[in-house]
Amino acid sequence: MRSEYIIPADAPYPSFNVQCQRFTQAKQTNPDLASVNAQALQQVLKRVVGLDWLGILSLHLGRTSTSTA
């Protein structure tokens, strides 16, 4: 990894559509992203957005998930 993008703490959580638009913009300046099919990037984004990050973090930390529905 050469660099990372950190979203400011006060920024609203980006929706799937906003992130897809940002991928399109990033592909114009990043040759690594430009070489990947747009639909492949969108599929990865759908999988990442759909993950239960609280549950994954809890498993990683050895705790049980305490999310309520």
N, CA, C and O atoms as a Tripos MOL2 file, in Angstrom:
@<TRIPOS>MOLECULE
protein
  276   275    69     0     0
PROTEIN
NO_CHARGES

@<TRIPOS>ATOM
      1 N           0.8470   -1.1610    0.0000 N.3       1 MET1
      2 CA          0.0000    0.0000    0.0000 C.3       1 MET1
      3 C           0.8970    1.2300    0.0000 C.2       1 MET1
      4 O           1.8090    1.3500    0.8190 O.2       1 MET1
      5 N           0.6300    2.1280   -0.9170 N.am      2 ARG2
      6 CA          1.4180    3.3520   -1.0250 C.3       2 ARG2
      7 C           0.8110    4.4960   -0.2460 C.2       2 ARG2
      8 O           1.5290    5.3570    0.2630 O.2       2 ARG2
      9 N          -0.4920    4.5120   -0.1510 N.am      3 SER3
     10 CA         -1.1520    5.5930    0.5690 C.3       3 SER3
     11 C          -2.5330    5.1300    1.0020 C.2       3 SER3
     12 O          -2.9990    4.0640    0.6000 O.2       3 SER3
     13 N          -3.1710    5.9290    1.8130 N.am      4 GLU4
     14 CA         -4.5190    5.6170    2.2550 C.3       4 GLU4
     15 C          -5.3290    6.9010    2.3050 C.2       4 GLU4
     16 O          -4.7770    7.9980    2.3940 O.2       4 GLU4
     17 N          -6.6390    6.7470    2.2470 N.am      5 TYR5
     18 CA         -7.5350    7.8830    2.3180 C.3       5 TYR5
     19 C          -8.3140    7.7710    3.6100 C.2       5 TYR5
     20 O          -8.9850    6.7670    3.8490 O.2       5 TYR5
     21 N          -8.2310    8.7860    4.4410 N.am      6 ILE6
     22 CA         -8.9330    8.7730    5.7150 C.3       6 ILE6
     23 C         -10.0740    9.7720    5.6400 C.2       6 ILE6
     24 O          -9.8600   10.9550    5.3760 O.2       6 ILE6
     25 N         -11.2900    9.2880    5.8740 N.am      7 ILE7
     26 CA        -12.4680   10.1450    5.8440 C.3       7 ILE7
     27 C         -12.5120   10.9490    7.1420 C.2       7 ILE7
     28 O         -12.3470   10.3830    8.2230 O.2       7 ILE7
     29 N         -12.7340   12.2640    7.0480 N.am      8 PRO8
     30 CA        -12.8380   13.0710    8.2700 C.3       8 PRO8
     31 C         -13.9580   12.5600    9.1810 C.2       8 PRO8
     32 O         -14.9740   12.0590    8.7010 O.2       8 PRO8
     33 N         -13.7680   12.6900   10.4810 N.am      9 ALA9
     34 CA        -14.7220   12.1630   11.4510 C.3       9 ALA9
     35 C         -16.1010   12.8010   11.3230 C.2       9 ALA9
     36 O         -17.1030   12.1520   11.6230 O.2       9 ALA9
     37 N         -16.1740   14.0410   10.8890 N.am     10 ASP10
     38 CA        -17.4590   14.7130   10.7970 C.3      10 ASP10
     39 C         -18.1310   14.5630    9.4220 C.2      10 ASP10
     40 O         -19.2010   15.1260    9.1940 O.2      10 ASP10
     41 N         -17.5140   13.8160    8.5200 N.am     11 ALA11
     42 CA        -18.1000   13.5970    7.1920 C.3      11 ALA11
     43 C         -19.2330   12.5770    7.2920 C.2      11 ALA11
     44 O         -19.1440   11.6340    8.0770 O.2      11 ALA11
     45 N         -20.2980   12.7550    6.5030 N.am     12 PRO12
     46 CA        -21.3840   11.7750    6.5260 C.3      12 PRO12
     47 C         -20.9030   10.4440    5.9460 C.2      12 PRO12
     48 O         -20.0160   10.4100    5.0940 O.2      12 PRO12
     49 N         -21.5030    9.3510    6.4210 N.am     13 TYR13
     50 CA        -21.1220    8.0270    5.9350 C.3      13 TYR13
     51 C         -21.4440    7.9340    4.4480 C.2      13 TYR13
     52 O         -22.5860    8.1770    4.0600 O.2      13 TYR13
     53 N         -20.4680    7.5880    3.6010 N.am     14 PRO14
     54 CA        -20.7180    7.5640    2.1580 C.3      14 PRO14
     55 C         -21.5970    6.3760    1.7550 C.2      14 PRO14
     56 O         -21.3650    5.2460    2.1830 O.2      14 PRO14
     57 N         -22.5940    6.6480    0.9340 N.am     15 SER15
     58 CA        -23.4820    5.5910    0.4490 C.3      15 SER15
     59 C         -22.7720    4.7800   -0.6380 C.2      15 SER15
     60 O         -21.6910    5.1450   -1.0990 O.2      15 SER15
     61 N         -23.3970    3.6860   -1.0300 N.am     16 PHE16
     62 CA        -22.8480    2.8470   -2.0980 C.3      16 PHE16
     63 C         -22.6770    3.6730   -3.3700 C.2      16 PHE16
     64 O         -21.6400    3.5820   -4.0280 O.2      16 PHE16
     65 N         -23.6870    4.4840   -3.7280 N.am     17 ASN17
     66 CA        -23.6220    5.2820   -4.9530 C.3      17 ASN17
     67 C         -22.4850    6.3020   -4.9080 C.2      17 ASN17
     68 O         -21.7830    6.5030   -5.8990 O.2      17 ASN17
     69 N         -22.3110    6.9340   -3.7670 N.am     18 VAL18
     70 CA        -21.2310    7.9170   -3.6120 C.3      18 VAL18
     71 C         -19.8740    7.2240   -3.7750 C.2      18 VAL18
     72 O         -18.9740    7.7610   -4.4200 O.2      18 VAL18
     73 N         -19.7330    6.0430   -3.1960 N.am     19 GLN19
     74 CA        -18.4680    5.3330   -3.2970 C.3      19 GLN19
     75 C         -18.1940    4.8790   -4.7310 C.2      19 GLN19
     76 O         -17.0450    4.8860   -5.1740 O.2      19 GLN19
     77 N         -19.2430    4.4840   -5.4580 N.am     20 CYS20
     78 CA        -19.0700    4.1250   -6.8680 C.3      20 CYS20
     79 C         -18.6090    5.3270   -7.6790 C.2      20 CYS20
     80 O         -17.7520    5.1970   -8.5530 O.2      20 CYS20
     81 N         -19.1760    6.5020   -7.3940 N.am     21 GLN21
     82 CA        -18.7510    7.7230   -8.0870 C.3      21 GLN21
     83 C         -17.2890    8.0350   -7.7780 C.2      21 GLN21
     84 O         -16.5420    8.4720   -8.6540 O.2      21 GLN21
     85 N         -16.8910    7.8100   -6.5440 N.am     22 ARG22
     86 CA        -15.4930    8.0690   -6.1660 C.3      22 ARG22
     87 C         -14.5450    7.0850   -6.8320 C.2      22 ARG22
     88 O         -13.4190    7.4430   -7.1780 O.2      22 ARG22
     89 N         -14.9930    5.8450   -7.0160 N.am     23 PHE23
     90 CA        -14.1820    4.8700   -7.7600 C.3      23 PHE23
     91 C         -13.9510    5.3780   -9.1770 C.2      23 PHE23
     92 O         -12.8360    5.3060   -9.6940 O.2      23 PHE23
     93 N         -15.0130    5.8960   -9.8090 N.am     24 THR24
     94 CA        -14.8970    6.4010  -11.1760 C.3      24 THR24
     95 C         -13.8920    7.5420  -11.2400 C.2      24 THR24
     96 O         -13.0750    7.5960  -12.1590 O.2      24 THR24
     97 N         -13.9430    8.4490  -10.2810 N.am     25 GLN25
     98 CA        -12.9900    9.5620  -10.2360 C.3      25 GLN25
     99 C         -11.5770    9.0620   -9.9830 C.2      25 GLN25
    100 O         -10.6250    9.5310  -10.6070 O.2      25 GLN25
    101 N         -11.4420    8.1120   -9.0720 N.am     26 ALA26
    102 CA        -10.1150    7.5960   -8.7250 C.3      26 ALA26
    103 C          -9.4880    6.8260   -9.8860 C.2      26 ALA26
    104 O          -8.2670    6.8230  -10.0410 O.2      26 ALA26
    105 N         -10.3160    6.1770  -10.6990 N.am     27 LYS27
    106 CA         -9.7840    5.4220  -11.8440 C.3      27 LYS27
    107 C          -9.1010    6.3320  -12.8540 C.2      27 LYS27
    108 O          -8.2410    5.8820  -13.6110 O.2      27 LYS27
    109 N          -9.4750    7.6080  -12.8740 N.am     28 GLN28
    110 CA         -8.8720    8.5540  -13.8170 C.3      28 GLN28
    111 C          -7.4460    8.9210  -13.4320 C.2      28 GLN28
    112 O          -6.6520    9.3010  -14.2920 O.2      28 GLN28
    113 N          -7.1160    8.8120  -12.1610 N.am     29 THR29
    114 CA         -5.7850    9.2120  -11.7040 C.3      29 THR29
    115 C          -4.9450    8.0580  -11.1730 C.2      29 THR29
    116 O          -3.7480    8.2270  -10.9430 O.2      29 THR29
    117 N          -5.5470    6.8930  -10.9740 N.am     30 ASN30
    118 CA         -4.8260    5.7570  -10.3980 C.3      30 ASN30
    119 C          -4.7490    4.6300  -11.4220 C.2      30 ASN30
    120 O          -5.7660    4.0000  -11.7100 O.2      30 ASN30
    121 N          -3.5690    4.3590  -11.9780 N.am     31 PRO31
    122 CA         -3.4500    3.3280  -13.0070 C.3      31 PRO31
    123 C          -3.7980    1.9240  -12.5090 C.2      31 PRO31
    124 O          -4.2560    1.0860  -13.2860 O.2      31 PRO31
    125 N          -3.5840    1.6650  -11.2210 N.am     32 ASP32
    126 CA         -3.9350    0.3450  -10.6880 C.3      32 ASP32
    127 C          -5.4490    0.1380  -10.7170 C.2      32 ASP32
    128 O          -5.9240   -0.9250  -11.1180 O.2      32 ASP32
    129 N          -6.2030    1.1440  -10.2940 N.am     33 LEU33
    130 CA         -7.6630    1.0450  -10.3430 C.3      33 LEU33
    131 C          -8.1680    1.0610  -11.7790 C.2      33 LEU33
    132 O          -9.1410    0.3790  -12.1000 O.2      33 LEU33
    133 N          -7.5200    1.8290  -12.6410 N.am     34 ALA34
    134 CA         -7.9530    1.9330  -14.0310 C.3      34 ALA34
    135 C          -7.8580    0.5900  -14.7510 C.2      34 ALA34
    136 O          -8.5820    0.3510  -15.7180 O.2      34 ALA34
    137 N          -6.9760   -0.2810  -14.2860 N.am     35 SER35
    138 CA         -6.8060   -1.5760  -14.9550 C.3      35 SER35
    139 C          -7.8650   -2.5950  -14.5370 C.2      35 SER35
    140 O          -7.9360   -3.6790  -15.1170 O.2      35 SER35
    141 N          -8.6870   -2.2660  -13.5410 N.am     36 VAL36
    142 CA         -9.7030   -3.1900  -13.0350 C.3      36 VAL36
    143 C         -11.0640   -2.8240  -13.6260 C.2      36 VAL36
    144 O         -11.4120   -1.6490  -13.7370 O.2      36 VAL36
    145 N         -11.8210   -3.8450  -14.0000 N.am     37 ASN37
    146 CA        -13.1590   -3.6540  -14.5370 C.3      37 ASN37
    147 C         -14.0520   -2.9700  -13.5060 C.2      37 ASN37
    148 O         -14.0140   -3.3200  -12.3260 O.2      37 ASN37
    149 N         -14.8570   -1.9940  -13.9420 N.am     38 ALA38
    150 CA        -15.7140   -1.2230  -13.0380 C.3      38 ALA38
    151 C         -16.7110   -2.1190  -12.3010 C.2      38 ALA38
    152 O         -16.9750   -1.9070  -11.1180 O.2      38 ALA38
    153 N         -17.2660   -3.1190  -12.9940 N.am     39 GLN39
    154 CA        -18.2270   -4.0060  -12.3550 C.3      39 GLN39
    155 C         -17.5690   -4.8410  -11.2650 C.2      39 GLN39
    156 O         -18.2000   -5.1440  -10.2520 O.2      39 GLN39
    157 N         -16.3130   -5.2140  -11.4600 N.am     40 ALA40
    158 CA        -15.5890   -5.9760  -10.4360 C.3      40 ALA40
    159 C         -15.4030   -5.1170   -9.1790 C.2      40 ALA40
    160 O         -15.5760   -5.6010   -8.0610 O.2      40 ALA40
    161 N         -15.0500   -3.8440   -9.3690 N.am     41 LEU41
    162 CA        -14.9000   -2.9470   -8.2230 C.3      41 LEU41
    163 C         -16.2220   -2.7720   -7.4850 C.2      41 LEU41
    164 O         -16.2480   -2.7380   -6.2550 O.2      41 LEU41
    165 N         -17.3210   -2.6610   -8.2340 N.am     42 GLN42
    166 CA        -18.6290   -2.4960   -7.6110 C.3      42 GLN42
    167 C         -19.0370   -3.7380   -6.8320 C.2      42 GLN42
    168 O         -19.6500   -3.6210   -5.7710 O.2      42 GLN42
    169 N         -18.7100   -4.9280   -7.3380 N.am     43 GLN43
    170 CA        -19.0270   -6.1620   -6.6190 C.3      43 GLN43
    171 C         -18.2620   -6.2400   -5.3020 C.2      43 GLN43
    172 O         -18.8210   -6.6340   -4.2780 O.2      43 GLN43
    173 N         -16.9910   -5.8680   -5.3270 N.am     44 VAL44
    174 CA        -16.1990   -5.8590   -4.0990 C.3      44 VAL44
    175 C         -16.7870   -4.8640   -3.1130 C.2      44 VAL44
    176 O         -16.8950   -5.1510   -1.9210 O.2      44 VAL44
    177 N         -17.1660   -3.6990   -3.6080 N.am     45 LEU45
    178 CA        -17.7550   -2.6720   -2.7490 C.3      45 LEU45
    179 C         -19.0540   -3.1700   -2.1200 C.2      45 LEU45
    180 O         -19.2930   -2.9350   -0.9350 O.2      45 LEU45
    181 N         -19.8900   -3.8490   -2.8920 N.am     46 LYS46
    182 CA        -21.1400   -4.3930   -2.3540 C.3      46 LYS46
    183 C         -20.8640   -5.3880   -1.2340 C.2      46 LYS46
    184 O         -21.5600   -5.4040   -0.2200 O.2      46 LYS46
    185 N         -19.8420   -6.2150   -1.4280 N.am     47 ARG47
    186 CA        -19.5030   -7.2070   -0.3930 C.3      47 ARG47
    187 C         -18.9840   -6.5390    0.8650 C.2      47 ARG47
    188 O         -19.3490   -6.9310    1.9740 O.2      47 ARG47
    189 N         -18.1370   -5.5370    0.7040 N.am     48 VAL48
    190 CA        -17.5570   -4.8480    1.8600 C.3      48 VAL48
    191 C         -18.6250   -4.0650    2.6130 C.2      48 VAL48
    192 O         -18.6700   -4.1030    3.8420 O.2      48 VAL48
    193 N         -19.4870   -3.3530    1.8870 N.am     49 VAL49
    194 CA        -20.5410   -2.5670    2.5180 C.3      49 VAL49
    195 C         -21.5220   -3.4820    3.2450 C.2      49 VAL49
    196 O         -22.0570   -3.1110    4.2900 O.2      49 VAL49
    197 N         -21.7600   -4.6720    2.7020 N.am     50 GLY50
    198 CA        -22.7270   -5.5880    3.2850 C.3      50 GLY50
    199 C         -22.2150   -6.3800    4.4720 C.2      50 GLY50
    200 O         -22.9870   -7.1070    5.0970 O.2      50 GLY50
    201 N         -20.9490   -6.2640    4.8000 N.am     51 LEU51
    202 CA        -20.3960   -7.0320    5.9120 C.3      51 LEU51
    203 C         -20.8450   -6.4880    7.2570 C.2      51 LEU51
    204 O         -21.1140   -5.2950    7.4020 O.2      51 LEU51
    205 N         -20.9200   -7.3650    8.2220 N.am     52 ASP52
    206 CA        -21.2420   -6.9870    9.6030 C.3      52 ASP52
    207 C         -19.9200   -6.6660   10.3000 C.2      52 ASP52
    208 O         -19.3280   -7.5260   10.9530 O.2      52 ASP52
    209 N         -19.4630   -5.4130   10.1530 N.am     53 TRP53
    210 CA        -18.1580   -5.0400   10.6770 C.3      53 TRP53
    211 C         -18.0800   -5.1230   12.1930 C.2      53 TRP53
    212 O         -17.0240   -5.4540   12.7310 O.2      53 TRP53
    213 N         -19.1620   -4.8350   12.8920 N.am     54 LEU54
    214 CA        -19.1570   -4.9540   14.3460 C.3      54 LEU54
    215 C         -18.9540   -6.4140   14.7520 C.2      54 LEU54
    216 O         -18.1960   -6.7060   15.6770 O.2      54 LEU54
    217 N         -19.6280   -7.3200   14.0600 N.am     55 GLY55
    218 CA        -19.4660   -8.7390   14.3540 C.3      55 GLY55
    219 C         -18.0620   -9.2320   14.0550 C.2      55 GLY55
    220 O         -17.4960  -10.0150   14.8180 O.2      55 GLY55
    221 N         -17.5010   -8.7740   12.9450 N.am     56 ILE56
    222 CA        -16.1350   -9.1750   12.5780 C.3      56 ILE56
    223 C         -15.1420   -8.6560   13.6030 C.2      56 ILE56
    224 O         -14.2480   -9.3870   14.0290 O.2      56 ILE56
    225 N         -15.2880   -7.4120   13.9980 N.am     57 LEU57
    226 CA        -14.3960   -6.8340   15.0030 C.3      57 LEU57
    227 C         -14.5200   -7.5790   16.3230 C.2      57 LEU57
    228 O         -13.5150   -7.8420   16.9850 O.2      57 LEU57
    229 N         -15.7460   -7.9210   16.7100 N.am     58 SER58
    230 CA        -15.9580   -8.6480   17.9550 C.3      58 SER58
    231 C         -15.2770  -10.0140   17.9120 C.2      58 SER58
    232 O         -14.6570  -10.4360   18.8880 O.2      58 SER58
    233 N         -15.3970  -10.6980   16.7790 N.am     59 LEU59
    234 CA        -14.7330  -11.9980   16.6470 C.3      59 LEU59
    235 C         -13.2180  -11.8380   16.7190 C.2      59 LEU59
    236 O         -12.5260  -12.6390   17.3470 O.2      59 LEU59
    237 N         -12.7190  -10.8050   16.0750 N.am     60 HIS60
    238 CA        -11.2880  -10.5550   16.0740 C.3      60 HIS60
    239 C         -10.7770  -10.2630   17.4850 C.2      60 HIS60
    240 O          -9.6750  -10.6720   17.8520 O.2      60 HIS60
    241 N         -11.5740   -9.5620   18.2560 N.am     61 LEU61
    242 CA        -11.1690   -9.2050   19.6150 C.3      61 LEU61
    243 C         -11.5140  -10.2930   20.6320 C.2      61 LEU61
    244 O         -11.2030  -10.1690   21.8160 O.2      61 LEU61
    245 N         -12.1640  -11.3660   20.1520 N.am     62 GLY62
    246 CA        -12.5040  -12.4590   21.0470 C.3      62 GLY62
    247 C         -13.7330  -12.1880   21.8830 C.2      62 GLY62
    248 O         -13.9020  -12.7850   22.9460 O.2      62 GLY62
    249 N         -14.5900  -11.3030   21.4250 N.am     63 ARG63
    250 CA        -15.7980  -10.9620   22.1780 C.3      63 ARG63
    251 C         -17.0180  -11.4680   21.4080 C.2      63 ARG63
    252 O         -16.9380  -11.7450   20.2110 O.2      63 ARG63
    253 N         -18.1290  -11.5840   22.0990 N.am     64 THR64
    254 CA        -19.3620  -11.9470   21.4230 C.3      64 THR64
    255 C         -20.0510  -10.6850   20.9510 C.2      64 THR64
    256 O         -19.9570   -9.6420   21.5980 O.2      64 THR64
    257 N         -20.7430  -10.7730   19.8290 N.am     65 SER65
    258 CA        -21.4370   -9.6250   19.2670 C.3      65 SER65
    259 C         -22.6050   -9.2360   20.1530 C.2      65 SER65
    260 O         -23.3640  -10.0960   20.6000 O.2      65 SER65
    261 N         -22.7520   -7.9520   20.4070 N.am     66 THR66
    262 CA        -23.8430   -7.4800   21.2690 C.3      66 THR66
    263 C         -24.7990   -6.5980   20.4880 C.2      66 THR66
    264 O         -25.4920   -5.7620   21.0690 O.2      66 THR66
    265 N         -24.8420   -6.7780   19.1660 N.am     67 SER67
    266 CA        -25.7400   -5.9350   18.3790 C.3      67 SER67
    267 C         -27.1860   -6.3400   18.6120 C.2      67 SER67
    268 O         -27.5000   -7.5180   18.7810 O.2      67 SER67
    269 N         -28.0550   -5.3450   18.6190 N.am     68 THR68
    270 CA        -29.4750   -5.5960   18.8030 C.3      68 THR68
    271 C         -30.2040   -5.1940   17.5470 C.2      68 THR68
    272 O         -29.8320   -4.2260   16.8830 O.2      68 THR68
    273 N         -31.2430   -5.9350   17.2190 N.am     69 ALA69
    274 CA        -31.9900   -5.6460   15.9910 C.3      69 ALA69
    275 C         -33.2710   -4.9490   16.3090 C.2      69 ALA69
    276 O         -34.0380   -4.6230   15.4030 O.2      69 ALA69
@<TRIPOS>BOND
     1     1     2 1
     2     2     3 1
     3     3     4 2
     4     3     5 am
     5     5     6 1
     6     6     7 1
     7     7     8 2
     8     7     9 am
     9     9    10 1
    10    10    11 1
    11    11    12 2
    12    11    13 am
    13    13    14 1
    14    14    15 1
    15    15    16 2
    16    15    17 am
    17    17    18 1
    18    18    19 1
    19    19    20 2
    20    19    21 am
    21    21    22 1
    22    22    23 1
    23    23    24 2
    24    23    25 am
    25    25    26 1
    26    26    27 1
    27    27    28 2
    28    27    29 am
    29    29    30 1
    30    30    31 1
    31    31    32 2
    32    31    33 am
    33    33    34 1
    34    34    35 1
    35    35    36 2
    36    35    37 am
    37    37    38 1
    38    38    39 1
    39    39    40 2
    40    39    41 am
    41    41    42 1
    42    42    43 1
    43    43    44 2
    44    43    45 am
    45    45    46 1
    46    46    47 1
    47    47    48 2
    48    47    49 am
    49    49    50 1
    50    50    51 1
    51    51    52 2
    52    51    53 am
    53    53    54 1
    54    54    55 1
    55    55    56 2
    56    55    57 am
    57    57    58 1
    58    58    59 1
    59    59    60 2
    60    59    61 am
    61    61    62 1
    62    62    63 1
    63    63    64 2
    64    63    65 am
    65    65    66 1
    66    66    67 1
    67    67    68 2
    68    67    69 am
    69    69    70 1
    70    70    71 1
    71    71    72 2
    72    71    73 am
    73    73    74 1
    74    74    75 1
    75    75    76 2
    76    75    77 am
    77    77    78 1
    78    78    79 1
    79    79    80 2
    80    79    81 am
    81    81    82 1
    82    82    83 1
    83    83    84 2
    84    83    85 am
    85    85    86 1
    86    86    87 1
    87    87    88 2
    88    87    89 am
    89    89    90 1
    90    90    91 1
    91    91    92 2
    92    91    93 am
    93    93    94 1
    94    94    95 1
    95    95    96 2
    96    95    97 am
    97    97    98 1
    98    98    99 1
    99    99   100 2
   100    99   101 am
   101   101   102 1
   102   102   103 1
   103   103   104 2
   104   103   105 am
   105   105   106 1
   106   106   107 1
   107   107   108 2
   108   107   109 am
   109   109   110 1
   110   110   111 1
   111   111   112 2
   112   111   113 am
   113   113   114 1
   114   114   115 1
   115   115   116 2
   116   115   117 am
   117   117   118 1
   118   118   119 1
   119   119   120 2
   120   119   121 am
   121   121   122 1
   122   122   123 1
   123   123   124 2
   124   123   125 am
   125   125   126 1
   126   126   127 1
   127   127   128 2
   128   127   129 am
   129   129   130 1
   130   130   131 1
   131   131   132 2
   132   131   133 am
   133   133   134 1
   134   134   135 1
   135   135   136 2
   136   135   137 am
   137   137   138 1
   138   138   139 1
   139   139   140 2
   140   139   141 am
   141   141   142 1
   142   142   143 1
   143   143   144 2
   144   143   145 am
   145   145   146 1
   146   146   147 1
   147   147   148 2
   148   147   149 am
   149   149   150 1
   150   150   151 1
   151   151   152 2
   152   151   153 am
   153   153   154 1
   154   154   155 1
   155   155   156 2
   156   155   157 am
   157   157   158 1
   158   158   159 1
   159   159   160 2
   160   159   161 am
   161   161   162 1
   162   162   163 1
   163   163   164 2
   164   163   165 am
   165   165   166 1
   166   166   167 1
   167   167   168 2
   168   167   169 am
   169   169   170 1
   170   170   171 1
   171   171   172 2
   172   171   173 am
   173   173   174 1
   174   174   175 1
   175   175   176 2
   176   175   177 am
   177   177   178 1
   178   178   179 1
   179   179   180 2
   180   179   181 am
   181   181   182 1
   182   182   183 1
   183   183   184 2
   184   183   185 am
   185   185   186 1
   186   186   187 1
   187   187   188 2
   188   187   189 am
   189   189   190 1
   190   190   191 1
   191   191   192 2
   192   191   193 am
   193   193   194 1
   194   194   195 1
   195   195   196 2
   196   195   197 am
   197   197   198 1
   198   198   199 1
   199   199   200 2
   200   199   201 am
   201   201   202 1
   202   202   203 1
   203   203   204 2
   204   203   205 am
   205   205   206 1
   206   206   207 1
   207   207   208 2
   208   207   209 am
   209   209   210 1
   210   210   211 1
   211   211   212 2
   212   211   213 am
   213   213   214 1
   214   214   215 1
   215   215   216 2
   216   215   217 am
   217   217   218 1
   218   218   219 1
   219   219   220 2
   220   219   221 am
   221   221   222 1
   222   222   223 1
   223   223   224 2
   224   223   225 am
   225   225   226 1
   226   226   227 1
   227   227   228 2
   228   227   229 am
   229   229   230 1
   230   230   231 1
   231   231   232 2
   232   231   233 am
   233   233   234 1
   234   234   235 1
   235   235   236 2
   236   235   237 am
   237   237   238 1
   238   238   239 1
   239   239   240 2
   240   239   241 am
   241   241   242 1
   242   242   243 1
   243   243   244 2
   244   243   245 am
   245   245   246 1
   246   246   247 1
   247   247   248 2
   248   247   249 am
   249   249   250 1
   250   250   251 1
   251   251   252 2
   252   251   253 am
   253   253   254 1
   254   254   255 1
   255   255   256 2
   256   255   257 am
   257   257   258 1
   258   258   259 1
   259   259   260 2
   260   259   261 am
   261   261   262 1
   262   262   263 1
   263   263   264 2
   264   263   265 am
   265   265   266 1
   266   266   267 1
   267   267   268 2
   268   267   269 am
   269   269   270 1
   270   270   271 1
   271   271   272 2
   272   271   273 am
   273   273   274 1
   274   274   275 1
   275   275   276 2
@<TRIPOS>SUBSTRUCTURE
     1 MET1         2 RESIDUE 1 A MET
     2 ARG2         6 RESIDUE 1 A ARG
     3 SER3        10 RESIDUE 1 A SER
     4 GLU4        14 RESIDUE 1 A GLU
     5 TYR5        18 RESIDUE 1 A TYR
     6 ILE6        22 RESIDUE 1 A ILE
     7 ILE7        26 RESIDUE 1 A ILE
     8 PRO8        30 RESIDUE 1 A PRO
     9 ALA9        34 RESIDUE 1 A ALA
    10 ASP10       38 RESIDUE 1 A ASP
    11 ALA11       42 RESIDUE 1 A ALA
    12 PRO12       46 RESIDUE 1 A PRO
    13 TYR13       50 RESIDUE 1 A TYR
    14 PRO14       54 RESIDUE 1 A PRO
    15 SER15       58 RESIDUE 1 A SER
    16 PHE16       62 RESIDUE 1 A PHE
    17 ASN17       66 RESIDUE 1 A ASN
    18 VAL18       70 RESIDUE 1 A VAL
    19 GLN19       74 RESIDUE 1 A GLN
    20 CYS20       78 RESIDUE 1 A CYS
    21 GLN21       82 RESIDUE 1 A GLN
    22 ARG22       86 RESIDUE 1 A ARG
    23 PHE23       90 RESIDUE 1 A PHE
    24 THR24       94 RESIDUE 1 A THR
    25 GLN25       98 RESIDUE 1 A GLN
    26 ALA26      102 RESIDUE 1 A ALA
    27 LYS27      106 RESIDUE 1 A LYS
    28 GLN28      110 RESIDUE 1 A GLN
    29 THR29      114 RESIDUE 1 A THR
    30 ASN30      118 RESIDUE 1 A ASN
    31 PRO31      122 RESIDUE 1 A PRO
    32 ASP32      126 RESIDUE 1 A ASP
    33 LEU33      130 RESIDUE 1 A LEU
    34 ALA34      134 RESIDUE 1 A ALA
    35 SER35      138 RESIDUE 1 A SER
    36 VAL36      142 RESIDUE 1 A VAL
    37 ASN37      146 RESIDUE 1 A ASN
    38 ALA38      150 RESIDUE 1 A ALA
    39 GLN39      154 RESIDUE 1 A GLN
    40 ALA40      158 RESIDUE 1 A ALA
    41 LEU41      162 RESIDUE 1 A LEU
    42 GLN42      166 RESIDUE 1 A GLN
    43 GLN43      170 RESIDUE 1 A GLN
    44 VAL44      174 RESIDUE 1 A VAL
    45 LEU45      178 RESIDUE 1 A LEU
    46 LYS46      182 RESIDUE 1 A LYS
    47 ARG47      186 RESIDUE 1 A ARG
    48 VAL48      190 RESIDUE 1 A VAL
    49 VAL49      194 RESIDUE 1 A VAL
    50 GLY50      198 RESIDUE 1 A GLY
    51 LEU51      202 RESIDUE 1 A LEU
    52 ASP52      206 RESIDUE 1 A ASP
    53 TRP53      210 RESIDUE 1 A TRP
    54 LEU54      214 RESIDUE 1 A LEU
    55 GLY55      218 RESIDUE 1 A GLY
    56 ILE56      222 RESIDUE 1 A ILE
    57 LEU57      226 RESIDUE 1 A LEU
    58 SER58      230 RESIDUE 1 A SER
    59 LEU59      234 RESIDUE 1 A LEU
    60 HIS60      238 RESIDUE 1 A HIS
    61 LEU61      242 RESIDUE 1 A LEU
    62 GLY62      246 RESIDUE 1 A GLY
    63 ARG63      250 RESIDUE 1 A ARG
    64 THR64      254 RESIDUE 1 A THR
    65 SER65      258 RESIDUE 1 A SER
    66 THR66      262 RESIDUE 1 A THR
    67 SER67      266 RESIDUE 1 A SER
    68 THR68      270 RESIDUE 1 A THR
    69 ALA69      274 RESIDUE 1 A ALA
